[in-house]
Structure formats: structure tokens, C-alpha cells
Amino acid sequence: QVPVEESGGGSVQAGGSLRLSCTTSEFMYSNNCMAWFRQATGKEREGVARIYTGSGDTLYAESVSGRFTISLANARNTVWLQMNSLTPEDTAMYYCAVGSGAWCRSKSAFEASDFGSWGQGTQVTVSP
């Protein structure tokens, strides 16, 4: 495992925005896969967004497509998750995950087992 650190969670009203940040080691950042998963109380963990750091290829869950954007930050070893038009259904603990492999460029599904390193999570709460 490698260190993974998230930040940027908080509480907002519906319609608001938040930006999450995930930082990992330089070794893992290069040509690897970084993703955001979330888990709401009483629900299973689900993939939200994924990016291959070598090419910038991305994947989004249908529930967030058009509202969330995952991107490579100017700072080294960091990706952002920009979340706009938030709804109460987005309330969850958000986890950053890091993995490796070219599958990240084209795999059309999120699988938690593809990622070997995880952060501790950052809480996002959206009120009506």
C-alpha cells in the first residue's frame, strides 16, 4: 500500500459545490489509476469517478455524470473531484483509491478490488 490522503469534504446546501483533493506518492501517481468511491450510511460502496493519470482518460458513474469532474491537479501527485449541483443523495463518505494497470484507460466498470491503496475518507453532507 501507498499513502493516500483526502481533503475537502464538508457540509453544503443542495445546489452547492465542493472540491475534494486526493494526494498520493509520486511513484503511484505516474501512469496509474486514481478513483473516488463513496459510501452512504446503509448502502454499499460505489464508484463515482476514475482517471488514468498517464492519459487523463476518465470514467463517471451515471448518477454524477455532468455534475462531477475528476482532473489532474497542477500540484504533483494530486487529483481533484469537483462536485457541482450537489443533492442530498450525494451525502456519503468519499474515499480516494489508487491502483495500477492499463485497464484503467478502458474498463467500463468500477471495481473496488482493482485498487490496492485507500484513504481514510472525507465526509460530504448535503442538506435539502
C-alpha positions in Angstrom: 0.0 0.0 0.0 1.0 3.6 -0.6 -0.2 6.7 1.4 -3.4 8.2 0.2 -4.8 11.4 1.7 -8.1 13.0 1.0 -9.3 16.5 1.9 -12.0 19.0 1.1 -15.2 17.4 2.4 -17.8 19.4 4.3 -21.4 20.4 4.6 -23.3 22.3 1.9 -26.8 23.0 0.9 -28.4 21.4 -2.1 -27.2 23.0 -5.3 -23.9 23.9 -3.8 -20.4 22.8 -4.8 -17.4 21.2 -3.1 -14.0 20.2 -4.4 -12.2 17.1 -3.0 -8.5 16.6 -3.2 -6.5 13.3 -3.2 -2.8 13.1 -2.8 -0.6 10.1 -3.1 3.1 9.2 -3.6 4.8 10.3 -6.8 5.6 6.7 -7.7 2.0 5.7 -7.7 0.8 8.9 -9.4 2.7 8.2 -12.6 0.7 6.3 -15.2 -1.7 4.8 -12.6 -5.3 4.8 -11.7 -6.9 7.1 -9.2 -10.6 7.0 -8.3 -13.2 8.2 -6.0 -15.7 5.9 -4.3 -18.4 6.8 -1.9 -20.4 5.0 0.7 -23.6 6.3 2.2 -25.0 5.0 5.5 -26.6 1.7 5.0 -25.5 1.4 1.4 -22.7 -0.4 -0.5 -19.6 1.4 -1.6 -20.0 2.7 -5.2 -17.5 4.1 -7.7 -18.0 7.8 -8.6 -15.2 8.8 -10.9 -11.9 7.5 -12.1 -8.9 8.9 -14.0 -5.8 7.3 -15.6 -3.0 9.7 -14.7 -1.0 8.8 -17.8 -3.6 9.8 -20.4 -6.3 11.6 -18.5 -8.9 9.1 -19.6 -11.9 9.3 -17.2 -15.0 7.3 -16.2 -18.0 8.5 -14.3 -20.9 6.9 -12.6 -24.2 7.8 -14.3 -25.5 9.4 -11.1 -22.8 12.0 -11.2 -22.1 12.4 -14.9 -22.4 16.1 -15.9 -22.1 17.3 -12.3 -18.8 15.9 -11.1 -15.4 16.3 -12.8 -12.2 14.4 -11.9 -9.0 16.0 -13.0 -5.2 16.1 -12.6 -4.2 19.0 -10.4 -1.2 21.2 -11.2 0.3 20.1 -8.0 2.2 16.9 -8.3 0.6 13.6 -7.2 -2.8 15.1 -6.7 -6.2 14.7 -8.3 -9.4 16.7 -7.7 -13.0 15.9 -7.7 -15.1 18.9 -8.5 -18.7 18.3 -7.4 -21.4 20.7 -8.6 -25.2 20.8 -8.3 -25.0 18.6 -5.2 -28.1 16.9 -3.9 -28.8 15.2 -0.6 -28.4 11.9 -2.4 -24.7 12.8 -2.7 -24.3 12.6 1.1 -21.7 10.0 1.8 -18.1 9.3 3.0 -15.9 9.8 0.0 -12.8 7.6 -0.4 -9.9 8.1 -2.8 -8.3 4.9 -4.2 -5.1 4.3 -6.1 -4.3 1.4 -8.3 -2.2 0.4 -11.3 -2.7 -1.1 -14.7 -3.6 -0.1 -18.2 -7.1 -1.5 -17.6 -7.8 1.9 -16.1 -7.9 3.5 -19.6 -10.8 1.5 -20.9 -12.5 -0.7 -18.2 -16.2 0.4 -18.2 -17.0 -0.5 -14.6 -15.8 0.4 -11.1 -14.5 -2.4 -9.0 -13.0 -1.7 -5.6 -10.8 -4.8 -5.8 -8.8 -3.1 -8.6 -7.4 -0.6 -6.1 -4.8 -1.6 -3.6 -4.5 1.6 -1.6 -7.2 3.6 0.0 -7.5 6.8 2.0 -9.4 7.2 5.3 -12.3 9.1 3.7 -13.7 12.5 3.8 -17.4 13.2 4.7 -19.7 15.1 2.4 -23.0 16.2 3.7 -25.6 17.9 1.5 -28.7 19.4 3.2 -32.0 20.0 1.5 
